[in-house]
């Protein structure tokens, strides 16, 4: 065998070449893996730093969606057919205070509940009522589509500073602000006192027309106490706010309004005309009456220019300066005409009359159900009554000042409890330009999408057992308790309250005290009543008690809250207190309800849940007679 001096080197070179080829193959594999891994870590780091909301393994935000069994209609039928039971069932399926997503036909509604969440919604400057107004004006009050769209398109809100994101445009485009400022000026500010005086005058005249005598043996019987107030209180209120001409020219207007009120839920539910022709005909007649009133008032204003230029808050043809100016500014607003202004004014008439009148009747009914309650109120009213000889069959009426009535705690408690017990409406809001997180303490909950209708329901708020003290079950929240808003001085010092709205989800924490959970007051009263009777088991609370709604923001909401709270809330209170004081001081009234003692078995229901107030089921027979001035019963003499 031969070898050469370089043979070994040649062998080693062959081995080195093989290793190099193997190394190159490994490099071809490792480098792509390295780059892929590097890109993965770079991407992960980018998402973790720049997009912190993206996390591996996180769950998408969820909604508390109320389930439904009919895919197409979803929750529409149970929501409209039996709203109270639907809301009760929905509330029980989710944690306390949860914002509920309610799918309905071709739309969704978000139900806001829990006092903090409701208060937060009311005070959110990004919300408005334009969408709800437009829907109700169009479907409920017959406003044309184009005119109603002007309301829906105004997403600037009711504050002078438009909602961020809205295109406020020209002043005439801000129709929500226009109507809001008009009603606030006429009902809350300078117009409140003259309207109150006019109401007292007209209500006394309505009672004077009854020719009720003072001799003890002469009673006048009536078929229904609620209808009695619908006629006499209703006519006085329409004369006060809208003048004499509306009723004098249209004698059937008031009875048609009450018939229309019974069926308005059909219109709000968008039932077509061929399925509910009667309510559509009623609405057409009412709208024509309003147009006739407008035409007559406009003609009167032109021929009596000095009346229109007068700064007085009354107007012989329009009723109030507020309604005269309202017609003028609405007629100049974007997209409005005579027909749309008539629809808008019919809505104001309906809202002004059809809730405060039955609420006043309920207040008086509850007083009449208890002899001790009636006697205690008469004794409290006697020192503040004023003899008014200008009204009432020559004998004169006992009249009252609003400030004096406000000073009687028991009367104020009755007023507040009447609204807690009876008002059952949906209070709407929409955030047109912002997704809304209700309760910042909630985790992983999807926000309410912008433009979606949100509602807070008064019945849910007013029967919330986490807020209201039911006295260990002795004072159920579905029953009327006259002293629910009376707080003894010794008890009030033990309560804590917070008017400040704290962001956070209204979730109950086991073992926490009520104040620690919610910062609200559990109102209490010193006197116990027999269950289900309305009769007192002892003397009515007197000295040492005061009326209070402190700590109940977001819980007692008969007028809503925030910027869009009902502008007629102070007038409504005055009407209810004046009506109750006038009736029980100047008249004896007895309930003749069948199989009952002072009407203690009366039951109440709300035929248009979401839009109105509770009323007695069926007619309430009664009899009435005038009381002699200075007449006192044995309780007043004590």
C-alpha positions in Angstrom: 0.0 0.0 0.0 1.4 3.3 -0.9 0.9 6.6 1.0 1.9 10.0 0.3 3.0 12.7 2.6 -0.3 14.5 2.2 -2.6 11.5 2.4 -3.6 12.1 6.0 -4.3 15.7 5.2 -6.6 14.7 2.4 -8.6 12.4 4.8 -9.0 15.1 7.4 -10.2 17.5 4.7 -12.9 15.1 3.8 -14.1 14.8 7.4 -14.1 18.6 7.8 -16.3 19.1 4.7 -18.9 16.6 5.9 -19.1 18.4 9.3 -19.5 21.8 7.6 -22.3 20.5 5.5 -24.1 19.2 8.6 -23.6 22.5 10.4 -25.0 24.4 7.4 -28.1 22.2 7.5 -28.6 22.9 11.2 -28.2 26.6 10.6 -30.9 26.5 7.9 -33.3 25.0 10.5 -32.3 27.1 13.5 -32.3 30.6 11.9 -36.0 30.5 10.7 -37.0 29.1 14.1 -35.1 32.0 15.7 -36.7 34.6 13.6 -40.2 33.2 14.1 -39.7 33.0 17.8 -38.3 36.5 17.9 -41.2 37.9 15.9 -43.6 36.1 18.2 -42.1 37.7 21.4 -41.9 41.1 19.7 -45.6 40.9 18.8 -46.5 39.7 22.3 -44.6 42.5 23.9 -46.2 45.0 21.6 -49.7 43.8 22.4 -48.9 43.7 26.2 -47.5 47.3 26.2 -49.5 49.1 23.6 -52.8 47.3 24.0 -53.0 46.4 27.6 -56.6 45.4 27.4 -55.6 42.4 25.2 -54.6 39.4 27.4 -54.1 35.8 26.7 -57.0 33.8 28.2 -59.2 36.9 29.0 -63.0 36.6 28.5 -64.9 39.1 26.3 -67.1 41.6 28.1 -70.5 40.1 28.8 -74.1 41.4 28.9 -76.7 40.6 31.5 -79.2 39.6 28.8 -82.7 38.8 29.8 -83.6 35.4 28.1 -86.5 35.0 25.8 -88.3 32.1 24.2 -89.7 33.6 21.0 -86.7 34.5 18.7 -88.5 37.0 16.5 -90.5 39.0 19.1 -88.0 38.3 21.9 -89.2 39.9 25.2 -91.7 42.3 23.5 -94.9 40.5 24.6 -94.1 39.9 28.3 -92.6 43.4 28.6 -95.8 45.0 27.2 -98.4 42.7 28.6 -97.3 42.4 32.2 -94.5 44.9 32.7 -94.3 44.6 36.5 -94.1 40.8 36.6 -91.6 40.8 33.7 -89.3 43.3 35.6 -89.6 41.4 38.8 -88.7 38.1 37.1 -85.8 39.7 35.3 -84.4 41.3 38.5 -84.4 38.0 40.3 -82.3 36.3 37.6 -79.3 38.6 38.0 -77.2 40.1 40.8 -78.6 43.1 42.7 -78.2 46.4 40.8 -77.1 44.7 37.5 -77.8 46.6 34.3 -80.0 44.4 32.3 -80.1 44.0 28.5 -83.6 43.5 27.4 -83.9 42.4 23.7 -87.2 43.3 22.1 -88.6 43.3 18.6 -86.1 45.0 16.3 -84.5 46.9 19.2 -83.0 46.6 22.7 -83.6 48.3 26.0 -81.2 48.6 28.9 -82.8 48.5 32.4 -80.9 50.5 34.9 -81.5 49.6 38.6 -80.0 50.2 42.0 -80.1 53.6 43.6 -76.5 54.5 42.9 -76.7 53.4 39.3 -80.0 55.3 38.7 -78.6 58.4 40.3 -75.4 58.1 38.2 -77.6 57.8 35.0 -79.7 60.9 35.9 -76.7 63.1 36.5 -74.6 62.0 33.5 -74.3 65.1 31.3 -73.9 62.9 28.2 -77.5 61.7 28.3 -80.7 63.2 26.8 -84.3 62.3 26.3 -84.6 63.1 22.6 -85.0 59.6 21.3 -87.8 58.7 23.8 -89.6 62.0 23.1 -89.5 61.4 19.4 -90.9 57.9 19.7 -93.7 58.9 22.1 -94.7 62.1 20.1 -94.9 60.1 16.9 -96.6 56.9 18.1 -98.5 58.2 21.1 -99.5 61.7 20.0 -99.7 61.5 16.2 -96.8 63.7 15.3 -95.7 63.3 11.7 -92.5 61.4 11.0 -90.5 64.4 9.7 -91.4 66.6 12.7 -90.6 63.8 15.2 -87.3 63.2 13.5 -86.3 66.8 14.4 -86.6 65.8 18.0 -84.6 62.6 17.5 -81.9 64.4 15.6 -81.4 66.9 18.4 -78.7 65.0 20.4 -77.4 68.2 22.0 -79.3 67.7 25.3 -81.1 70.2 27.5 -78.1 72.1 28.9 -76.8 75.3 27.4 -73.5 73.5 26.7 -74.3 70.9 24.0 -73.4 67.2 24.6 -69.9 66.5 23.4 -70.0 65.0 20.0 -73.3 66.6 18.9 -73.6 69.0 16.1 -75.7 71.6 17.8 -76.2 73.7 14.6 -78.6 76.6 14.7 -80.6 77.6 17.8 -83.8 76.4 16.2 -82.3 73.0 15.9 -82.0 72.6 19.6 -85.7 71.7 20.2 -85.0 69.8 23.4 -83.4 72.8 25.0 -86.2 75.1 23.7 -89.0 73.0 25.2 -87.0 72.4 28.4 -86.4 76.1 29.1 -90.0 77.0 28.4 -91.4 74.5 30.8 -88.8 75.2 33.5 -89.6 79.0 33.3 -93.3 78.5 33.4 -93.6 75.7 36.0 -90.6 76.0 38.2 -89.5 79.6 38.3 -91.5 82.8 38.0 -94.7 81.1 36.8 -95.1 78.7 39.7 -96.7 81.1 42.2 -99.3 82.7 39.8 -100.2 79.2 38.5 -100.7 78.0 42.1 -103.1 80.9 42.9 -105.0 80.3 39.7 -105.5 76.6 40.5 -106.8 77.4 44.0 -109.3 79.8 42.5 -110.5 77.5 39.7 -110.7 74.4 42.0 -112.8 76.3 44.5 -115.1 77.4 41.7 -115.5 73.8 40.5 -116.5 72.7 44.0 -118.8 75.6 44.4 -120.7 74.5 41.3 -121.7 71.2 43.1 -124.2 73.0 45.4 -123.3 70.8 48.3 -125.2 71.8 51.4 -124.0 72.1 55.1 -127.0 70.5 56.9 -125.9 67.2 58.4 -128.7 65.2 56.8 -128.0 66.2 53.3 -125.5 64.0 51.6 -124.8 63.8 47.9 -123.8 60.3 46.7 -121.5 59.7 43.8 -120.8 56.5 41.7 -117.0 56.9 41.7 -114.7 59.1 43.7 -111.9 58.9 41.2 -114.2 60.0 38.4 -115.3 62.9 40.6 -111.7 64.2 40.7 -111.2 63.5 37.1 -114.1 65.8 36.3 -113.6 68.6 38.8 -109.9 68.6 39.5 -109.2 67.9 35.8 -111.3 70.8 34.6 -109.7 73.2 37.2 -106.2 72.1 36.1 -106.9 72.6 32.4 -108.4 76.0 33.0 -105.3 76.9 35.1 -102.7 75.9 32.5 -104.5 76.2 29.2 -107.3 78.7 29.7 -111.1 78.6 29.5 -111.4 78.4 25.7 -110.1 74.8 25.3 -113.0 73.4 27.4 -115.7 76.0 26.6 -115.2 75.4 22.8 -114.8 71.7 23.2 -117.1 70.3 26.0 -116.2 66.7 25.2 -112.4 67.4 25.4 -112.0 66.3 29.1 -114.0 63.0 29.0 -112.3 62.2 25.7 -108.9 62.8 27.3 -109.7 60.3 30.0 -110.9 57.7 27.5 -107.7 58.3 25.5 -105.6 57.9 28.6 -107.0 54.4 29.2 -105.9 53.3 25.7 -102.7 55.2 25.1 -100.6 52.2 25.9 -101.9 50.6 22.7 -100.5 53.6 20.7 -97.2 53.5 22.6 -97.0 49.8 21.7 -97.3 50.7 18.0 -100.6 48.8 17.6 -101.8 49.7 14.0 -104.9 51.7 13.4 -107.0 48.8 12.1 -106.5 46.9 15.3 -107.3 49.8 17.7 -109.5 52.2 15.7 -111.2 53.7 18.7 -108.1 55.1 20.3 -106.9 56.5 17.0 -110.3 58.3 16.5 -110.1 59.7 20.0 -106.6 61.0 19.3 -107.8 62.6 16.0 -110.6 64.4 17.9 -108.3 65.6 20.6 -105.8 66.9 18.1 -108.5 68.8 16.2 -109.6 70.4 19.5 -106.1 71.5 20.2 -105.8 73.0 16.7 -109.0 74.8 17.1 -107.8 76.2 20.4 -104.5 77.3 18.8 -106.3 79.1 16.0 -108.6 80.9 18.4 -105.7 81.9 20.7 -103.6 83.1 17.8 -106.5 85.3 16.5 -107.1 86.6 20.0 -103.4 87.4 20.4 -103.3 89.4 17.1 -106.4 91.4 18.0 -105.3 92.0 21.6 -101.6 92.8 21.1 -101.4 94.5 24.5 -102.2 91.2 26.2 -99.4 89.4 24.3 -97.0 92.2 25.3 -98.1 92.1 28.9 -95.6 90.5 31.3 -98.4 88.8 33.3 -98.1 85.1 33.7 -101.7 84.5 32.9 -103.2 84.9 29.4 -106.9 85.0 28.6 -106.7 82.8 25.5 -103.6 80.6 26.1 -104.2 80.2 29.8 -100.5 81.0 30.7 -97.7 83.0 29.3 -95.8 79.7 29.1 -98.2 78.2 26.6 -98.3 81.3 24.4 -94.5 81.5 24.2 -94.3 77.7 23.7 -96.4 77.9 20.6 -94.3 80.7 19.2 -90.9 79.1 19.8 -92.1 75.6 18.7 -93.6 77.0 15.5 -90.2 78.4 14.6 -88.2 75.3 15.5 -86.8 73.0 12.8 -89.3 70.8 11.0 -92.3 72.0 13.0 -95.7 73.1 11.7 -99.3 73.5 13.0 -99.9 69.8 13.1 -96.7 68.9 15.0 -97.2 71.8 17.5 -100.7 70.4 18.2 -99.2 67.0 18.9 -96.6 68.4 21.2 -99.2 70.4 23.1 -101.5 67.4 23.4 -98.6 65.6 25.0 -98.2 68.4 27.5 -101.9 68.4 28.3 -101.9 64.7 28.8 -98.8 64.7 31.0 -100.1 67.6 33.1 -103.5 66.1 33.9 -103.6 62.3 33.8 -101.1 61.5 36.5 -101.5 64.3 39.1 -105.3 63.9 39.2 -105.5 60.2 40.0 -102.5 60.7 42.4 -104.5 63.3 44.2 -107.5 61.0 44.4 -105.4 58.2 45.8 -103.9 60.6 48.4 -107.4 61.5 49.6 -108.6 57.9 49.5 -105.8 56.8 51.8 -106.6 59.6 54.2 -110.3 58.6 54.3 -109.4 55.0 55.0 -108.3 55.9 58.5 -110.4 57.9 61.0 -107.4 58.7 63.2 -105.4 59.8 60.2 -108.2 62.0 59.0 -108.7 63.5 62.5 -105.0 64.1 63.0 -104.6 65.9 59.6 -107.7 68.1 60.3 -106.2 69.1 63.7 -102.9 70.0 62.0 -104.6 72.0 59.2 -106.9 74.0 61.5 -104.2 76.5 62.7 -103.0 77.3 59.2 -106.4 77.5 57.4 -107.7 80.9 56.2 -111.3 81.8 55.8 -112.1 82.6 52.2 -115.6 84.1 51.7 -115.1 84.5 48.0 -116.0 80.9 47.2 -118.4 78.3 48.3 -122.2 78.7 48.5 -121.9 81.9 50.6 -120.5 80.0 53.6 -116.9 80.4 52.5 -114.1 77.9 52.1 -111.1 77.2 54.3 -108.1 78.0 52.1 -104.4 77.4 52.6 -100.9 78.7 51.7 -98.5 76.3 50.1 -95.8 77.1 52.6 -98.1 76.3 55.5 -99.0 72.9 54.0 -95.3 72.1 53.5 -94.8 72.5 57.3 -97.0 69.6 58.2 -94.8 66.5 58.3 -97.7 63.9 58.1 -99.2 65.6 55.0 -95.8 65.6 53.3 -95.3 62.0 54.2 -98.7 61.1 52.7 -97.8 62.9 49.5 -94.4 61.2 49.2 -95.9 57.7 50.0 -98.7 58.3 47.4 -96.0 58.7 44.7 -93.9 55.9 46.0 -96.9 53.6 46.1 -98.6 54.7 42.9 -96.2 56.1 40.2 -95.2 53.3 37.8 -93.4 54.8 34.9 -90.3 54.1 32.8 -87.9 57.1 32.9 -85.9 57.1 29.7 -82.4 58.3 28.8 -80.1 57.9 25.8 -76.4 58.6 25.5 -76.3 59.5 21.8 -72.6 59.9 21.3 -71.0 57.7 24.0 -70.9 54.1 25.2 -72.0 54.3 28.8 -70.5 52.3 31.7 -73.1 52.4 34.4 -71.3 51.6 37.7 -67.5 51.7 37.2 -67.0 49.1 39.9 -68.5 46.4 37.6 -66.0 44.1 36.0 -66.0 42.6 32.6 -69.5 44.0 31.8 -70.1 45.4 28.3 -71.1 49.1 28.2 -74.4 50.3 27.1 -73.9 51.1 23.4 -74.4 54.7 22.3 -77.8 55.6 21.0 -79.5 52.7 22.9 -82.6 53.4 25.0 -82.1 53.1 28.8 -84.9 53.2 31.3 -85.1 53.3 35.1 -88.4 52.0 36.4 -90.0 53.8 39.4 -91.9 50.7 40.6 -88.6 48.7 40.8 -86.9 51.6 42.7 -89.9 52.1 45.0 -90.1 48.4 46.0 -86.4 47.8 46.5 -86.1 46.0 49.8 -82.4 46.8 50.0 -83.4 50.5 50.3 -86.8 50.7 52.0 -87.4 49.5 55.5 -90.5 47.2 55.7 -90.3 47.0 59.5 -89.5 43.3 59.5 -92.3 42.6 57.1 -95.0 44.6 59.0 -94.9 47.3 56.3 -94.7 45.5 52.9 -93.6 47.7 50.1 -96.6 46.8 48.0 -98.9 48.4 50.6 -99.5 52.0 51.5 -98.1 53.3 54.8 -98.8 56.9 55.6 -95.8 57.4 57.9 -93.1 55.8 55.8 -91.4 59.1 55.3 -91.6 60.3 59.0 -88.3 60.0 60.9 -88.2 60.6 64.7 -85.5 62.9 65.9 -83.9 60.2 68.0 -83.9 57.8 65.0 -82.7 60.3 62.5 -79.4 60.9 64.5 -78.6 57.2 64.0 -78.9 57.3 60.2 -76.2 58.0 57.8 -76.8 59.3 54.3 -74.8 60.3 51.3 -76.0 62.7 48.7 -72.9 62.3 46.7 -73.2 59.7 44.0 -70.4 57.3 44.2 -69.5 55.5 41.0 -69.7 51.7 41.4 -71.9 48.8 40.9 -74.8 48.4 43.3 -73.8 44.9 44.4 -74.9 43.7 47.8 -72.1 42.3 50.0 -73.1 39.6 52.5 -72.8 40.8 56.1 -72.4 44.5 55.3 -74.8 46.9 56.9 -77.2 48.8 54.6 -75.4 52.1 55.2 -72.0 50.5 54.4 -73.3 49.0 51.2 -75.3 51.9 49.8 -74.9 55.0 52.0 -78.7 55.4 51.9 -81.2 56.0 54.7 -83.7 53.3 55.6 -86.7 55.5 56.4 -88.7 54.5 59.4 -91.7 55.7 61.3 -92.8 55.6 64.9 -96.3 54.2 64.6 -97.4 50.7 63.6 -100.5 50.1 61.5 -102.6 47.0 61.2 -101.6 45.1 58.1 -103.8 45.5 55.0 -106.3 47.9 56.7 -104.9 51.4 56.5 -106.2 51.9 60.1 -103.9 53.1 62.9 -103.4 51.0 66.0 -102.4 54.1 68.0 -102.1 57.8 67.8 -100.7 59.2 64.6 -97.1 60.5 64.8 -96.9 64.0 66.0 -94.3 66.0 67.8 -90.7 64.7 67.6 -91.0 63.6 64.0 -90.1 65.2 60.7 -90.6 64.5 57.1 -87.5 63.4 55.1 -86.4 62.0 51.8 -82.7 62.5 52.5 -80.5 59.7 51.4 -83.1 58.4 48.8 -81.4 59.8 45.7 -82.0 57.2 43.0 -84.5 55.3 45.2 -87.5 57.7 45.4 -87.8 58.8 41.8 -91.4 59.7 40.9 -90.2 62.7 38.9 -87.0 61.3 37.6 -83.8 63.2 38.3 -81.0 65.4 37.1 -81.3 67.9 34.3 -84.3 66.1 32.8 -86.4 65.8 36.0 -90.0 66.6 35.5 -90.3 70.4 35.4 -93.8 70.2 36.9 -92.8 68.5 40.1 -93.2 71.4 42.5 -96.6 72.3 40.9 -97.7 68.7 41.2 -96.9 68.7 44.9 -98.8 71.9 45.5 -101.8 70.6 43.6 -101.9 67.4 45.6 -101.5 69.1 49.0 -103.9 71.9 48.3 -106.5 69.5 46.9 -106.2 67.1 49.9 -106.3 70.0 52.5 -109.3 71.7 50.8 -111.3 68.5 50.6 -110.9 67.1 54.1 -111.2 70.5 55.7 -114.3 71.7 53.9 -116.1 68.4 53.3 -117.1 65.2 55.0 -116.6 62.3 52.6 -117.5 58.6 53.2 -116.5 55.7 51.1 -119.4 53.4 50.3 -117.4 50.6 48.8 -119.2 47.3 48.9 -118.3 44.9 51.6 -115.8 47.2 53.2 -115.2 49.3 56.2 -114.0 52.8 55.1 -112.7 51.2 51.9 -110.0 49.2 53.6 -110.3 46.3 51.1 -109.7 48.6 48.1 -107.1 47.2 45.7 -105.0 49.3 43.3 -103.5 48.5 39.9 -101.8 50.3 37.1 -103.6 49.7 33.8 -100.8 51.4 31.8 -97.7 50.2 33.6 -94.7 52.2 32.4 -96.7 55.2 31.5 -98.9 56.1 34.5 -100.0 55.6 38.1 -101.9 53.1 40.1 -105.7 53.5 40.5 -108.4 51.6 42.4 -109.7 48.5 40.7 -113.3 49.4 39.9 -115.5 52.3 40.9 -115.4 53.7 44.5 -118.8 54.8 45.6 -118.9 57.7 48.0 -121.1 60.3 49.6 -120.1 63.9 50.4 -121.4 66.9 52.3 -120.1 70.4 53.3 -118.7 70.8 56.8 -119.8 73.8 58.8 -117.0 76.3 59.5 -115.5 75.7 62.8 -116.9 72.1 62.9 -114.6 69.8 64.8 -114.8 66.1 65.6 -113.7 64.5 68.9 -110.2 64.0 67.7 -109.7 67.6 66.7 -111.0 68.8 70.1 -108.4 66.8 72.0 
